[in-house]
Amino acid sequence: MPETSGPVSHPKGLYILFVTEMWERFNYYGMRAVLILFMTKALLFSKVFAANLYGSYTGLIYLTPLLGGYIADRYWGNKRSIIIGGVVMAVGEIILFASASLFHSYPSLSLLLFFSGLGCMIAGNGFFKPNISSLVGQLYPDGDNRKDTAYTIFYMGINTGGALGPIICGLAGDTGNPADFKWAFLAGGISMIISVAVQVVFHHRYVTAPDGKVLGLTPERVPVKLLQPAAIIAGLALFALLMIGLLYLDATVINYLSYLMLAAVVLIAVIIFRDRSLTHAEKQRIKVIFIVSFFVIFFWAAFEQAGASLTFFTDEQTDRQLNWRIPIWCIQLVSALLLYTLYALFRKAQQRLSSPADRPLRLTVYGLLLFFLAGITGTDIYLLIRQEDSLLIREIPPSLFLSLGSIYIVLFAPFFAWLWPRLGKYEPSAPVKMAIGLLLLACGYLWIAVGVKDIAPGTKVSIIWITGMYALHAFGEFCLSPIGLSLVNRLSPLKFSSLMMAVWFLATAAANKFAGVLSTLYPEHGRTVVFLGYAIRNAYDFFLLFVAMGGVSAIVLLMMSKWLSAMMAARK
């Protein structure tokens, strides 16, 4: 049975997975926060090329988990795949660090290293991302009501990393000097090494099923030759080379990725609907998944402007000058609260990890707490030595704004977890919730469009517009992302559950690629772009495009909601 000390306790393995995923998301979101800035300010790519490359990269990031999950299920197992994927991503960040160190002196070599680093990130993510999430549910017996709470805790780990990554990587690399971008990539690489180390040290001891069996081990009857280190390394090298080639091909030669994704969706649909064993009701539910996945593309395509066009906007048209003077006594008060929190965590670890078998984990937790203690104390000592009454914060780097979405999610997750059950019989159906998510997305873009209307070129606007937009987008994500995932899991026939999840991932991949394409429309002074007959001359026109896209999608999905609900409830 899982180790518990009360009705709401969770297996220690959940927290191992939490920390592993948190550091990996730190790596991904931190690197993503500076990626478009590095391309335009260090490598001197045009905004159009950089945005298109960004879309190709993020599209492949969400496409490769389909293959990585397949290989893990049949050959490598979850544990080996997570560790291997993490190592490859760490290597990718180190290669990007080298690229960012050489772009001045060896531009051709830097460019080669840049594409190689992105290819490794794509390949490694394909093995890491689909496997760690699948382990969370396996920690609990069937029917355990703690499972939903476990995924909420795990989701908080994702967003904790998503919040910390852009802040740390942004402060380290986005300093205004292009030569400093390398430190952001190095910080991402270090976080990935920590993530892998946690899995290597603690997986076998704590990530176990209710019966005590270690989860994620190698499947039975796998040919020994496929598990030889030489075979694994050769396979990974070929896969990484393939990703480098596919990324370069899509970004510089021919935009094939969108057609590949469309072909994959059509193939999956043909495979499923030609299966005669499926009942009419099952086919109706599968149709619902395909339909909502289509609408999800519009949401994420607009939402993922954060890493490209919205970063351009934040960098160029947002007044990020704060000139805030924070009294030292306020900082000391916060430090005291943090020190008390560290002490409380120390006492909790002392109680929960008191057995001799937990000694390695206990010492690791103590070490991390000591690290944070040293950081807080060192900061306080530094401020006292300066002998100043206040700390001046002049400007916020543009990359830090990408942490806002995750911060809002961490702050407001309890509210949305409380809201839906309280509505009782008035709780909206899943399609209606997703339509509300699209509507909130449109409202976010309407908010920022109002902020930039009628401003002169080069005029900077208050940060209230970008921060308010990210808040509305986060609320929209609450209504769409977890609801959609739950819908896919609930409606998928058992024999096609993996394929239907593949459809969801394909929709997300297509949305990220589409996001890059749409980011190429971001206006530059003196340039007019026409998209489907709509002329985009300034930021106001650009943002109105997403207001229309999100609003029309929301209205159409809302009009279809009763029909979709009837299909979901089909019995025959």
Secondary structure, 3 states (H helix, E strand, C coil): CCCCCCCCCCCHHHHHHHHHHHHHHHHHHHHHHHHHHHHHHCCCCCHHHHHHHHHHHHHHHHHCHHHHHHHHHHHHCHHHHHHHHHHHHHHHHHHHHHHHHHCCCCHHHHHHHHHHHHHHHHHHHHHHHHHHHHHHHHCCCCCCCHHHHHHHHHHHHHHHHHHHHHHHHHHHHCCCCHHHHHHHHHHHHHHHHHHHHHHHHHHHHHCECCCCCECCCCCCCCCHHHHCHHHHHHHHHHHHHHHHHHHHHHHHCCCCHHHHHHHHHHHHHHHHHCCCCCCHHHHHHHHHHHHHHHHHHHHHHHHHHHHCHHHHHHHHHECCEEEEEEEHHHHHHHHHHHHHHHHHHHHHHHHHCCCHHHHHHHHHHHHHHHHHHHHHHHHHHHHHHHCCCEEEEEECCHHHHHHHHHHHHHHHHHHHHHHHHHCHHHCCCHHHHHHHHHHHHHHHHHHHHHHHCCCCCCCCECHHHHHHHHHHHHHHHHHHHHHHHHHHHHHCCHHHHHHHHHHHHHHHHHHHHHHHHHHCCCCCCCCCEEECCEEECCHHHHHHHHHHHHHHHHHHHHHHHHHHHHHHCCCC
